[in-house]
Amino acid sequence: MKTKILVTGSSGFIGFSLSKKLLDDGKKVHGYDSMNSYYDVKLKKARYNILKKYKNFSFTKGDLENKKLLEKTFKSFKPKIIIHLAAQAGVRYSIENPDIYLNSNIIGTFNVIKFANKVKVKHLIIGSSSSVYGSNKKIPFQEIDKTDHQISFYAATKKSTENLAHSYSSLWKLPITILRFFTVYGPYGRPDMAYFKFTKSILAGKKISIFNKGKMYRDYTYIDDIVSGISKLLNKVPSIKQKKKIKNDSLSPVAPFRILNIGNTKKIFLLDFINSLEKELGKKIKRRFMPMQKGDVHSTLSDSSLLMRITGYNPKTNYKTGIKKFVSWYLNYYK
Ligand SMILES: NC(=O)c1ccc[n+]([C@@H]2O[C@H](COP(=O)([O-])OP(=O)(O)OC[C@H]3O[C@@H](n4cnc5c(N)ncnc54)[C@H](O)[C@@H]3O)[C@@H](O)[C@H]2O)c1
């Protein structure tokens, strides 16, 4: 029997890319997505149109907040694994629109956890974010570091869902893995993210705004590496019987619950990333240097050695190759 996997956010960037890989690997996938208009709905439809060609793909259009529909979907599909990637993403938008984040990320994730528990899934994987490390100064970020000082509302909702998940995992012995993503980029990416907006502006001959005068770095992670890391994790189910054999394991002492970073583990300065985009696009960039933005973290870098030890995760794509692939997709997609 094919493994049944339910992916929330299947029309989103990571959810789509992951669903496609799972289908290519012969799994049965059910997608759940509201197809909301936070960014270009045509791009969400284009992703969905690719997935719907697979005979092992089925789909429900709905909100996470719609308890009845969500429960019905979980009960009728009977997934073995749920990968929860639907969320209201974006740091800047959360400053102006916190309510949407509260509804989608906290109430929505609570519904997913509650119904995942009701249908007794073998493994629930939940997407979180490097932004939970907030203003931490200790670099690279490790899962066992304290995460008490989020500086955006988005990050606070992500941290809250990690806590909700831990309590449920502890109470009901529901196996949960939290995955903290670090600036994911690549083909079919998110139009609200800086690299995507830069590409659009550069091609239109418009100035791009570079925050903190470019003095920051990110752990840019290419989508194929993310997808391969998550697929390797499906059967690595945390259990309370497991003993902490790995150094700095984040496995909970009271629940089948673990937190994992998934990054590229390289420090890439924003200006180097932009210079690479300029080279690939073959157009001179007009730059506007701006101060640091509210809510933005200064820099991010992951220690992903725990995930590497557990799954053999091995991020292979360096940023220059990744940008080349993204630009090639962008030029072809938007012709
Ligand atoms: N892309 C990144 O760099 C990055 C970094 C850190 C964390 N994350 C996290 O990874 C996950 C996936 O992110 P992504 O980049 O694919 O984002 P995305 O916005 O492309 O995908 C999210 C999808 O969820 C759907 N959605 C949003 N709210 C919903 C709701 N209330 N009910 C049902 N569907 C809803 C959207 O329509 C969208 O298709 C999110 O949890 C995000 O916070 C992403």
The ligand as a MOL file (V3000), in Angstrom:
LIG
                    3D

  0  0  0     0  0            999 V3000
M  V30 BEGIN CTAB
M  V30 COUNTS 44 48 0 0 0
M  V30 BEGIN ATOM
M  V30 1 N 9.8730 30.1050 2.5560 0
M  V30 2 C 10.6350 30.4010 3.6030 0
M  V30 3 O 11.7220 30.9460 3.4570 0
M  V30 4 C 10.1970 30.0460 4.9980 0
M  V30 5 C 11.0730 30.3720 6.0520 0
M  V30 6 C 10.6910 30.0580 7.3420 0
M  V30 7 C 9.5070 29.4090 7.5850 0
M  V30 8 N 8.6570 29.1180 6.5520 0 CHG=1
M  V30 9 C 7.4160 28.4220 6.8870 0
M  V30 10 O 7.2540 27.3360 6.0030 0
M  V30 11 C 5.8700 27.0920 5.7380 0
M  V30 12 C 5.6040 27.1470 4.2380 0
M  V30 13 O 6.0040 28.4270 3.7410 0
M  V30 14 P 5.9730 28.8260 2.2020 0
M  V30 15 O 7.1990 29.6280 1.9450 0
M  V30 16 O 5.6730 27.6530 1.3700 0 CHG=-1
M  V30 17 O 4.7180 29.8330 2.2190 0
M  V30 18 P 3.5190 30.0180 1.1770 0
M  V30 19 O 2.8270 31.2780 1.5900 0
M  V30 20 O 4.0310 29.9330 -0.2180 0
M  V30 21 O 2.5980 28.7680 1.4500 0
M  V30 22 C 1.6310 28.7120 2.4660 0
M  V30 23 C 0.3390 28.1940 1.8710 0
M  V30 24 O -0.6140 28.0880 2.9310 0
M  V30 25 C -1.8680 28.5570 2.4870 0
M  V30 26 N -2.5590 29.1180 3.6560 0
M  V30 27 C -2.2280 30.2190 4.3600 0
M  V30 28 N -3.0990 30.4130 5.3710 0
M  V30 29 C -3.9900 29.3900 5.3050 0
M  V30 30 C -5.1220 29.0280 6.0820 0
M  V30 31 N -5.5090 29.7600 7.1250 0
M  V30 32 N -5.8160 27.9090 5.7370 0
M  V30 33 C -5.4270 27.1450 4.6780 0
M  V30 34 N -4.3710 27.4640 3.8980 0
M  V30 35 C -3.6540 28.5610 4.2130 0
M  V30 36 C -1.5690 29.6230 1.4460 0
M  V30 37 O -2.6260 29.7450 0.5010 0
M  V30 38 C -0.2700 29.1050 0.8130 0
M  V30 39 O -0.5250 28.4050 -0.3840 0
M  V30 40 C 5.1320 28.1660 6.5530 0
M  V30 41 O 4.8250 27.6210 7.8130 0
M  V30 42 C 6.1550 29.2490 6.7280 0
M  V30 43 O 5.8850 30.0430 7.8570 0
M  V30 44 C 8.9900 29.4150 5.2640 0
M  V30 END ATOM
M  V30 BEGIN BOND
M  V30 1 1 1 2
M  V30 2 2 2 3
M  V30 3 1 2 4
M  V30 4 1 4 5
M  V30 5 2 4 44
M  V30 6 2 5 6
M  V30 7 1 6 7
M  V30 8 2 7 8
M  V30 9 1 8 9
M  V30 10 1 8 44
M  V30 11 1 9 10
M  V30 12 1 9 42
M  V30 13 1 10 11
M  V30 14 1 11 12
M  V30 15 1 11 40
M  V30 16 1 12 13
M  V30 17 1 13 14
M  V30 18 2 14 15
M  V30 19 1 14 16
M  V30 20 1 14 17
M  V30 21 1 17 18
M  V30 22 2 18 19
M  V30 23 1 18 20
M  V30 24 1 18 21
M  V30 25 1 21 22
M  V30 26 1 22 23
M  V30 27 1 23 24
M  V30 28 1 23 38
M  V30 29 1 24 25
M  V30 30 1 25 26
M  V30 31 1 25 36
M  V30 32 1 26 27
M  V30 33 1 26 35
M  V30 34 2 27 28
M  V30 35 1 28 29
M  V30 36 1 29 30
M  V30 37 2 29 35
M  V30 38 1 30 31
M  V30 39 2 30 32
M  V30 40 1 32 33
M  V30 41 2 33 34
M  V30 42 1 34 35
M  V30 43 1 36 37
M  V30 44 1 36 38
M  V30 45 1 38 39
M  V30 46 1 40 41
M  V30 47 1 40 42
M  V30 48 1 42 43
M  V30 END BOND
M  V30 END CTAB
M  END
